[in-house]
Amino acid sequence: MKTKIYKLIFLILFALASANANLVEAQKQVVLPCKVSDQSGTLLNVRSKPNGGKIVKKLKNGTKVFIWEETGDAQDRGWSLIR
């Protein structure tokens, strides 16, 4: 009986540790909702990759997007991975 209880406690602790690890990993990637806002009024080019990737879509001001990741390139320009 004690062995079964110890196994159950171990499984519960293992599940809690796994859930905590998943929470920590999820906190590393923060998804930020925002809207396209370009003062020039031109459409935003959405590219397949930074640095001159193929334009796959153009977004109007006010379009809601989610920023998944932000990075920069060699010319110190900001790039965002959006969904």
HELIX and SHEET records of a PDB file:
HELIX    1   1 LYS A    2  LYS A   28  1                                  27    
SHEET    1   A 3 LEU A  32  LYS A  35  0                                        
SHEET    2   A 3 LYS A  64  GLY A  72 -1                                        
SHEET    3   A 3 GLY A  78  ILE A  82 -1                                        
SHEET    1   B 2 LEU A  44  ARG A  47  0                                        
SHEET    2   B 2 ILE A  55  LEU A  59 -1                                        
END                                                                             
